[in-house]
Amino acid sequence: MKLQSRNALRTLLTLLEEREIKDQAILRFLAEITAGAHRIIAYAPDKWEVKVDPKALGWNDSGKEIYFPKMTGEKLEFILPESWESGPFGISEPKGTKTLNFHDAEWIVVPALGYDELGFRLGRGAGFYDRTLHDVSPNKLIGLTYEELFPASFAKEDHDIRVGTVITEKKIYQIV
């Protein structure tokens, strides 16, 4: 069932018009929510995800640090990037010496193909985010998607994490 949902969302994503304009609107909302934060975890997007631009989140602001995930074993480690390399799935991963325990992040922006009406995320199936963030409060987790794709319909599983906020180009949805 999840495989069918993933494929359906990928198809819908390829049909979306004006994605760059929508991404910018989503990032404006995200910047508004995270404006006062000093430690944020974001992600390096692939072609299926909203494009997160660290500059839009205040990358250059004094005191603001934006960390990105790197796969280590079965979980994720969050690193302040000094440079980038291609990871095992072809997604850019940070190289650097400074890491952040995800519990110390003020906000965590979680990638997904889609989110349902309760904020549960449909990832790509490898489970890295579910395993790593299973005990984080949904209040700290933000999902980014497009209005046409929200809410997505898929069968949740017990290990699926959920976000407390979903941002589309039209609206900020507070779920929790």
C-alpha positions as a Python dict, from the first residue, in 0.01 Angstrom:
ca = {
    (1, 'M'): (0, 0, 0),
    (2, 'K'): (275, 250, 88),
    (3, 'L'): (459, 172, -235),
    (4, 'Q'): (146, 261, -433),
    (5, 'S'): (106, 583, -233),
    (6, 'R'): (472, 674, -291),
    (7, 'N'): (438, 616, -665),
    (8, 'A'): (115, 817, -682),
    (9, 'L'): (275, 1112, -500),
    (10, 'R'): (582, 1099, -724),
    (11, 'T'): (356, 1113, -1028),
    (12, 'L'): (164, 1409, -886),
    (13, 'L'): (490, 1586, -806),
    (14, 'T'): (603, 1559, -1167),
    (15, 'L'): (277, 1723, -1277),
    (16, 'L'): (296, 2021, -1038),
    (17, 'E'): (326, 2355, -1210),
    (18, 'E'): (538, 2647, -1088),
    (19, 'R'): (723, 2441, -828),
    (20, 'E'): (1000, 2699, -786),
    (21, 'I'): (747, 2972, -708),
    (22, 'K'): (568, 2742, -463),
    (23, 'D'): (897, 2644, -299),
    (24, 'Q'): (977, 3012, -239),
    (25, 'A'): (635, 3071, -79),
    (26, 'I'): (684, 2766, 145),
    (27, 'L'): (1030, 2891, 246),
    (28, 'R'): (891, 3234, 338),
    (29, 'F'): (651, 3065, 582),
    (30, 'L'): (932, 2843, 712),
    (31, 'A'): (1158, 3147, 766),
    (32, 'E'): (875, 3314, 960),
    (33, 'I'): (834, 3015, 1193),
    (34, 'T'): (1207, 2963, 1250),
    (35, 'A'): (1305, 3331, 1268),
    (36, 'G'): (1418, 3332, 1632),
    (37, 'A'): (1583, 2990, 1629),
    (38, 'H'): (1959, 2943, 1657),
    (39, 'R'): (1986, 2568, 1587),
    (40, 'I'): (1778, 2424, 1304),
    (41, 'I'): (1799, 2090, 1131),
    (42, 'A'): (1702, 2099, 765),
    (43, 'Y'): (1762, 1860, 477),
    (44, 'A'): (1932, 1855, 138),
    (45, 'P'): (1640, 1791, -98),
    (46, 'D'): (1613, 1544, -381),
    (47, 'K'): (1386, 1599, -681),
    (48, 'W'): (1078, 1481, -489),
    (49, 'E'): (1105, 1726, -199),
    (50, 'V'): (1049, 2096, -143),
    (51, 'K'): (1378, 2272, -212),
    (52, 'V'): (1515, 2403, 118),
    (53, 'D'): (1747, 2700, 68),
    (54, 'P'): (1958, 2761, 380),
    (55, 'K'): (1995, 3130, 288),
    (56, 'A'): (1616, 3167, 312),
    (57, 'L'): (1636, 3032, 668),
    (58, 'G'): (1901, 3283, 772),
    (59, 'W'): (2213, 3075, 705),
    (60, 'N'): (2422, 3390, 721),
    (61, 'D'): (2253, 3533, 1031),
    (62, 'S'): (2480, 3580, 1327),
    (63, 'G'): (2450, 3289, 1564),
    (64, 'K'): (2218, 3078, 1345),
    (65, 'E'): (2335, 2728, 1266),
    (66, 'I'): (2162, 2499, 1018),
    (67, 'Y'): (2255, 2132, 1039),
    (68, 'F'): (2194, 1863, 777),
    (69, 'P'): (2161, 1485, 797),
    (70, 'K'): (2427, 1230, 717),
    (71, 'M'): (2353, 858, 722),
    (72, 'T'): (2558, 671, 979),
    (73, 'G'): (2463, 308, 1010),
    (74, 'E'): (2085, 282, 1049),
    (75, 'K'): (2034, 637, 1181),
    (76, 'L'): (2112, 997, 1098),
    (77, 'E'): (2377, 1226, 1238),
    (78, 'F'): (2329, 1602, 1201),
    (79, 'I'): (2630, 1803, 1087),
    (80, 'L'): (2702, 2172, 1033),
    (81, 'P'): (2833, 2162, 676),
    (82, 'E'): (3182, 2276, 585),
    (83, 'S'): (3150, 2103, 247),
    (84, 'W'): (2925, 1849, 75),
    (85, 'E'): (2954, 1500, -71),
    (86, 'S'): (2718, 1259, -241),
    (87, 'G'): (2563, 1009, 1),
    (88, 'P'): (2465, 645, -54),
    (89, 'F'): (2132, 734, -220),
    (90, 'G'): (2277, 1016, -431),
    (91, 'I'): (2154, 1283, -189),
    (92, 'S'): (2399, 1553, -82),
    (93, 'E'): (2534, 1498, 268),
    (94, 'P'): (2736, 1741, 480),
    (95, 'K'): (3100, 1703, 571),
    (96, 'G'): (3209, 1882, 884),
    (97, 'T'): (3330, 1843, 1240),
    (98, 'K'): (3048, 2010, 1435),
    (99, 'T'): (2748, 1788, 1511),
    (100, 'L'): (2418, 1852, 1686),
    (101, 'N'): (2216, 1617, 1901),
    (102, 'F'): (1870, 1644, 1747),
    (103, 'H'): (1718, 1696, 2094),
    (104, 'D'): (1908, 2026, 2106),
    (105, 'A'): (1761, 2157, 1780),
    (106, 'E'): (1486, 2415, 1813),
    (107, 'W'): (1323, 2305, 1487),
    (108, 'I'): (1366, 1999, 1267),
    (109, 'V'): (1247, 2020, 907),
    (110, 'V'): (1161, 1665, 802),
    (111, 'P'): (1154, 1561, 435),
    (112, 'A'): (878, 1341, 295),
    (113, 'L'): (685, 1263, -18),
    (114, 'G'): (370, 1364, 168),
    (115, 'Y'): (191, 1412, 500),
    (116, 'D'): (-155, 1301, 606),
    (117, 'E'): (-413, 1510, 793),
    (118, 'L'): (-263, 1406, 1131),
    (119, 'G'): (91, 1499, 1028),
    (120, 'F'): (220, 1146, 971),
    (121, 'R'): (486, 1143, 703),
    (122, 'L'): (532, 918, 407),
    (123, 'G'): (905, 897, 348),
    (124, 'R'): (1086, 707, 81),
    (125, 'G'): (1089, 380, 275),
    (126, 'A'): (1437, 347, 426),
    (127, 'G'): (1322, 453, 776),
    (128, 'F'): (1619, 673, 870),
    (129, 'Y'): (1405, 961, 999),
    (130, 'D'): (1159, 727, 1175),
    (131, 'R'): (1440, 544, 1358),
    (132, 'T'): (1634, 858, 1446),
    (133, 'L'): (1349, 1089, 1552),
    (134, 'H'): (1105, 837, 1704),
    (135, 'D'): (1107, 1004, 2048),
    (136, 'V'): (1102, 1369, 1937),
    (137, 'S'): (787, 1570, 2008),
    (138, 'P'): (587, 1648, 1694),
    (139, 'N'): (584, 2010, 1817),
    (140, 'K'): (950, 2041, 1704),
    (141, 'L'): (896, 1878, 1364),
    (142, 'I'): (799, 2067, 1048),
    (143, 'G'): (691, 1914, 719),
    (144, 'L'): (697, 2090, 383),
    (145, 'T'): (464, 1996, 98),
    (146, 'Y'): (239, 2142, -169),
    (147, 'E'): (-125, 2241, -120),
    (148, 'E'): (-238, 2011, -402),
    (149, 'L'): (-79, 1713, -225),
    (150, 'F'): (-198, 1781, 130),
    (151, 'P'): (-329, 1580, 296),
    (152, 'A'): (-186, 1266, 136),
    (153, 'S'): (-359, 934, 180),
    (154, 'F'): (-156, 632, 287),
    (155, 'A'): (-159, 354, 545),
    (156, 'K'): (31, 457, 858),
    (157, 'E'): (247, 213, 1048),
    (158, 'D'): (334, 213, 1418),
    (159, 'H'): (691, 334, 1359),
    (160, 'D'): (592, 636, 1145),
    (161, 'I'): (674, 972, 1300),
    (162, 'R'): (451, 1273, 1266),
    (163, 'V'): (508, 1645, 1241),
    (164, 'G'): (319, 1910, 1436),
    (165, 'T'): (335, 2167, 1158),
    (166, 'V'): (286, 2126, 784),
    (167, 'I'): (368, 2416, 556),
    (168, 'T'): (236, 2452, 203),
    (169, 'E'): (268, 2747, -32),
    (170, 'K'): (-80, 2862, 82),
    (171, 'K'): (-90, 2802, 455),
    (172, 'I'): (76, 2692, 779),
    (173, 'Y'): (-116, 2398, 928),
    (174, 'Q'): (-74, 2356, 1304),
    (175, 'I'): (-165, 1993, 1363),
    (176, 'V'): (-56, 1930, 1721),
}
